[in-house]
Amino acid sequence: MTRLPLLLLLMTLTANVSAQEPTSTWSTAKPIVDKWEKEYREADRTVAARDKTVSAIQQLLRDHPTDIWAYEAVALGFNLLNQNDDAVAVIRDYLQRFPADDTLIERVWFFFGNWGNVEDIKSVPERWRTNVRYWKSLFQVYVRTNATPDLLEQVGNEVLERIPPSANSASNERIRIAETWLKRGVNPRAAERVAREAVAIGELGDRPPVITSSAEQATILKRLLLVNVNRSTLGWALYHQGRFEEALTELQQAAAVSEKESVTSSGLYYRLGQTLEKLNRPGEALEAYFKGVAWEDNEKTVQPAITDLYRRRHGSIKGLGALQQRRVNELLAARVAVSEDLVRTIDEDLGRFEPLDLRGRPFDVRQYLGKVVIVEFWATWCGICRVTMQQTNMLQRKFGGQVAVVAWSSDPEGTQALAARFLKQKGYKFALVFGDETDRSLQIPFIPARLILDRTGRVRVMEFGYTAASAAKFRQELQAVIRNDRRLPIRP
């Protein structure tokens, strides 16, 4: 089953998912990397433990200078320690020593794209340069190093020339590049052209193939993969050209989809408000900003615009707080009322649920019988998952010992340490487990997704996707499960 982050927030996701694509040498490298990770973790990641791991990593390469698997293990070992400059140096050495080898090509894109420089990307073998990943990695480096708009436009076009409209990622990649161009000062006419291509592709039905366990899930997925994000980007490209009436048409179409389907794209209402201000429609602009606060979890971006507009209209911000709170609450309540297909109440057995913990041991969710359990399906590469996890953490802290959290990561084996490090850095007290659809009965068509299990272990709530309103609905349903099932018998 293909797992997908939501299309509506694709431009916020990292360009490279992970370094851990399968390789022919990974079966040899993996046990070594796992051993380093285990020893480092069990030593509480102290400075002394780090130094010991570095010594082991360096010794491996001295012992196996002609083995490709050793370069793979060493690069990923340094990545484990977050010493990615050292990892990049190892990848450079690999390319110099084995110029005819293609085994670690995905590792090259990962390390050079995320931590290398332009010279690194351009040093790869000539035969790799027709690959779209070459151009994607070069684009990524140019973005990271603040290259000129002309270079960003040139390399972005090279990427898109290699992604035909029939490809599953065709619409997504165009929007990602158009959004980047708009942020980096590339000619907005170029962004308009690419966004129009994305709109056309999306409206022809560009839908990544996903296995779903029910017609209901398929309906949810289709709704979440609507083209309002494409029209939002197109509208913003028109705005940057001063074509405000045309921009308004596109943004209003995106908003109409948002309000009908209870799903939105990040920044849509901020863009709509800015456009309405340019057209001297301040009342409508303020309403758009309020929707941004209520429906997008976008208050940090929208709030300055609200404050500035209200002050210009009224001479001060007196009365703004009460007005905003009342209107945002009204909008949020209305959105929650139509979010039933994102957050559903059910009463089903969990069925087979057999993930493994970080050490590869079976994880038994029955240890939490007597508590309410949130099961969070996520991955380190999923940007919007970080938003849902932040709310999950807040809910766990609010309800204390009544709620346990199981975070089921779909990260592949080689990046499980990254998932553990992410939870530790955030201070999340979640049980981290790993597995795929073969380890459970429940089918998850995309992430983020969350379940609520009652104290007997039955599934009472399912959430697929995320909006600010669905998060409010999820919180309400969690409170209901905590409140209503205290007297239910606990299964042995």
N, C-alpha and C positions, 0 to 999 in steps of 0.2 A: 504494500500500500504506500502510495506517495503521500508524504506529509507536507503541508503547505502552510507557511505563515499567511496572514490575510493580505490579499492584494491591495486592500485599501491603505496599508502602511508599508508597502514594499520599499518606498524610497528611504525609509529609515533603517532598513536592514543592512548589515554588512555585505560588501560585494562578494567576498569569498566565504563560503560556509565553514569549511574547516580544512585542516591539512590532511585529514584522515581518510582520503580516498584509498581504496584497496590497491595494493601493489604486490608484485610477485615476491618481494623480499620481506613483506610485513610479518609473515609467520615466524621469521627468524628474529626480526627486530622487536616485535611486540613483547615477548617475555622479558626481554632486557629492560625495556622502557617501563613495563609494569613493575618490575622488581625495584627499579630506582624510585618510582612513584610511591610504592608501598613503604619502602624504608624511610624515605623522606617524610612521608605523612606520619608514620609511627614514631618518628623522632621529633614530632611537633614542629617541623619546618624551622628549626633553629639555625643560627648562622653556622654552627659547627656541622649540622646535618647537611646544609647547603654545600659547604666546602668539601665534605666527604663525597657528596654526589657529583660535584664538579670533577673531583679527582678521578672518580670511577668513569665518568664520561670521557674525559681526556685519555685515560689509559686504554679504553676500548679502541679508540681510533689509532693509538700508537700500536696496539696489538694486531689490528686488522686494517691496515692502510689500503689494501687492494680489494676489500669486500664492500660492495655497494650497500648491503644491508647495514653495515656499521655506520655509514654516513647518515642513513635514514634514522637509525636509533639515536645517534649523537645529536642530530638536529632537533629531534623531538624531545630528547632529554633536556637540552638547553631551553626549549620551548616550555617544558614542564616547570623549569625554574624561572621562567619569564626573562631569560637571558637571550633575547631574540637577536641581538647584534652578533652574538657568538654563533647562533644557529644559522644566520645568513652567511657568516664566514665559512661555515662547514658546507653549505650549499654551493658557494663559489668554488670551494676546493673540489667538490664532487664534479662540477662541470668541467673544470680544468683537467682532472684526472681521467674522466670517462666521457670524452666528447662524443662518442658514438652511441652512448647508452641513453635510453628513454625511460628507464624504470621509474625514476623519481620526478617525472615531469610535473605531476600534481603538487608535489612538495615544493618544487621550484616556484610554481605560480603562487602558492600560499605564502612562503617566506619572503620572496622578492616583492610580491604585491603588497604585503602588510608592513614589511620592515626594510626592504631593500631600496635602492635608488634607481634612477633612470638608466644609469650605466649597467646596473645588474640585469635589468630586463633586456636591454639591448645586447647583452653578452651571450644570450642563449643561442643554441645552434640555429643556423639559417633555416633548417627544415621545420623548426617549430613556429616560425613567424607567420605562417599562413593560418595557424590555429587561432580561433576567436579568443581563447584564453590568454594568448600573448597580448592581444590588444586590450582585453579587459584588465589585465594586470598593469599594463602601461598606463591605461586611463586611471586606474586606482592610484598609482604612484604619482601621476600628475596632479590629481586632486589633493593627495596628501601633502605634496610639496608646493602647492599653490602655483602651479604653472600658469602661463599666460592664457587668456581666453582663446586666442587663436589655436594654441596647441590642444587645449581641451576640446575645442570643436573638431579639429582635424582627427584626433584619436577616437573621439566619440563616434564620428562618422565611420571610421574604420571598423569599429565594433559592430555597428548596426548593419553595415554592408554584408557582414557574415552571419546575420541572424535573419533568415527569410521570414516573411509574414506568416508562413505556415507553421513556424516553430512554436512550441508551447510557451516559450518565454518571450515571444516577439513583442507583445504589448508591454509586458513588465519591463523589459530592458529599455524600451524606448522612453517610458515614463521616468525610469531611474536616471537616464542620461539627460533628458529634458529638464528634470528638476535640478540636477547638478549644474547644468548650464545656466539656469536662471539664477542660482545662488552664486555662481562664480563669474558673472558678468559677460557671458558669451552672448553674442547677438541674439536677442529674443526672437527674431524671425526664424532662426534655426530651430529654436525650441518649439516654436509654433508648428513648423513643418513636421517635426518628429512627433509632437503631441497629436496632431491631426492623423498621422499614420496609426498611432496607438488607438485613437477613438475608432477609426475605421476597422482595425483588426478586432477590437473588442466587440463592436456591434455585429461583426460577422460570426461571433461565437467562439473567440479564442478562450478555451476552457481547458486548463491542465487536466489530464486524466487522473481521476481519483476513485478508488474503490470505496463505496459506502455500504453500510449494513442495512440501510432502509431508504425508502423513497423520501421519507421525511428529512433524513440527513442530506440527501442529494438536493432537495429543495433549499435547505439552509445554505448549502455550499454555493448553489447557483446565485442566490440572493447576495451572498457576501462577495462574489466575484463580479459585481456590476461595474459598469464603466464610469461611474461618477468620479473616480479618481483621475481617469484620463481627461475628462472634461474640466476638472478642477485645474489640472496642469495647463491645458489649452487656454482656459480663461486667464490664468496668471501670466502666460506668455503674451496674450493680447494686452493685458493690463500694462505690462512693461513696455509696450509699444505706444501707450497712450490711446489705445483703441477701446475706450471704456464701455461704450454701448455694446460692442461685440463681446467684450469680456463678461459683461453682466449677463448676456444671453447664455453663455456657456456655464457660468457659475450658478445661475438660477436653475439650469437643467440638472446640474450635479446636486444642488440642494433639494430639488424636487424628488430625485431618487432617494436621497438621504432621508427625507421626511416621510416618504411613502414606505420605505423598507427598513427604517430604523437602523441604518448603518451609514457611517460617514467616513470621509477621508481626512487625514490630518491636515489642519489648517484651512479647510474649505470655508468656514464661516468668517475667519479672519480676512481671507481674500475677498469674500463677498462684501464684508463691511468696508474694506479699503476702497473697493470699486464704487460702492454706493456713496461714500464720502466724496470721491472725485466727481460724481454726478450730482452733488449737492442734495443728497437725500439722507440727511443725518438721522432722522428718526428710524428709518429702515436700517441704516448702518448700525445703530445702537442695538436694535433687535438681533441683527446678525451676530454681533459680538456676544450678546447674552447667550445665544444658541451655542456659540463656540465654547463658552464656559460650561454650559449645562451638558452638552452632548459629546465633547471631544476631549475632556480632561486637558484643556489647552489654556488654562487660565494665565500661566506665566507669559504666554505670547499675547493673549487678547487683552489682559487687564490694563496694560499701559495705554492701549488704543481706546478702551472704554473711558478711562480717567481723562485722557486728553480731549476726547470728543465732548464729554459731559461738561468739562470745565469751559471749553470754548462756547458751548451753547448757553451755559447758565452762569458763567463768571466765577464759579467755585464748584467744589465737589460736595457741597452740603446736600444731603438727601440721596446721594448716589448709593450709599451702602444699603439703605432700606429698599430702594427701588430694585437694585440688582438682586438682592437676596430673594425678594418676592417673585420677580420674574423668572429667575433661574430655577427656583423651586417649582414654579408652575410648569416650566418647560420640561424639567426632569421628570415630574410626575406624569406628564402626558406621554413622554417617551417610554417610561417604565411600563405603562399600560399596554403598549404595543410591542413589547420586547419578549413576548411569550415564546416565540420560536427560537430565540437565542438562549433563554433560560427556561427549562421545562421541569415541572415537578412530576415525578414518577414514583413507582414502588416496585422495584425489580431486584432480583438476586444479582449479586456482583459476578457470579460465575467464576470461571478460571481466572486467577489473578496471581501470576507466578513470576514476578520480576526477580532480579538479582541485585544485591547491594554492591557497593564499590569494591568489596573484596571478592566478589563473585559468589557469595553465599545466597541461598534462597531466602527471600523476604516473605514473611507471613503477616498479612495485614490483620489477621485475627488477634494479634497482640494488642490491638487498640479497641477490642470489644469493651463497651462501656463508655467510650468516648465518641464524639462526632468527628468524622474524618473528612478532610478536604483532600482529594486526589488531584494534583496539578500536572497536566501533561504539557511539556515544554521542551526547549532545547536552547543551548547557549547561542545559537545563530539566529534565534527568533526574537526580533526586536520587541514586538508587542507583548511577547511572553513576559518580558521584564516588567511591564506595566501590571499585568494580572498578578504576577508574583508579589509585587509590592503591596497590592491590595490584600492578597492572601496572608502575607506577613502581618499586616495591620489587623486583620480579623483574628488571627491566632493570638496576637498579643492582647487584643481587646477581651477575648473570651477565656484567656488563661488556660488552665488545665482541662477545660471542657473540650478543646479542639486540638486534634493532632493533624499534621500535614504530611502527606506522602508526595514527593516530587518525582514523577516518573519522567526521566529524561530520555529523549530519543537520540541523544548524541551517540555516535559510534564508539567502539571500544577505545580507540586511540585518543579520544578527547574527553573521556570520562573524568580525568583529573581536572580538566578545565571547568567542568560542571561543578565538581566539588569545591574548587577554589572560588568560583563565583558565589556559591552559597555562603562560604566562610567569610568572604570579603563583605558581603551584605549583612552578615549576622543573622541569616535566616535559620531558624531551628526546625528544618524540614528533614524528614527521612528521605535520603536520596537513593533512588532505585533506577535500574536500567532494564530495557527489554524492548520487544516489538510486538506487533499484533499477534504473533504466534504464542505469546506468553499470556494472553488474556482473551476472554470471550468478547469483551466490549470492543467494537470497532470505532476508531477515532479518525474521522475523515481529514482533519487538519488540526493544527495547533495555533493558538492556545485553546485548551479545553479544560474544564474542571468538573469534578463530581463532588457531591456531598453524600457521605454514607452516614446512616443513623447509628445509634449505639449498638444495634444488632448486626451491623455490617451490610444492611440493604441499601441500594442506591435510591436516594430520594430526590436528588436534583442533578440535572445535567446542563452544562453551559458549553456551547460551541461558539467560538469567536468572542469578540469583546467590543463593547461600546461603554461609555460612561453610564448610560442608562442600564445596560445589562448588568454592569457591576453593581449598581444600586439594587437591582432586582435580585442578584445573587446574594447580596448582604441580607436582604429581607428574608429570603428563603432559608439562609443559614440560621438566622435568628428564630425562624419558625420551627426548624428541626430541633434546635437546642431547647426551645420552650416546650414543644409539644410531645417529645418522645421520652421524657424523663422516666415515665412509669412503664415503658415497654420492657418485656422480659429480655434478658441477655441470653443469647444462644451459647450453649456450651462449646 
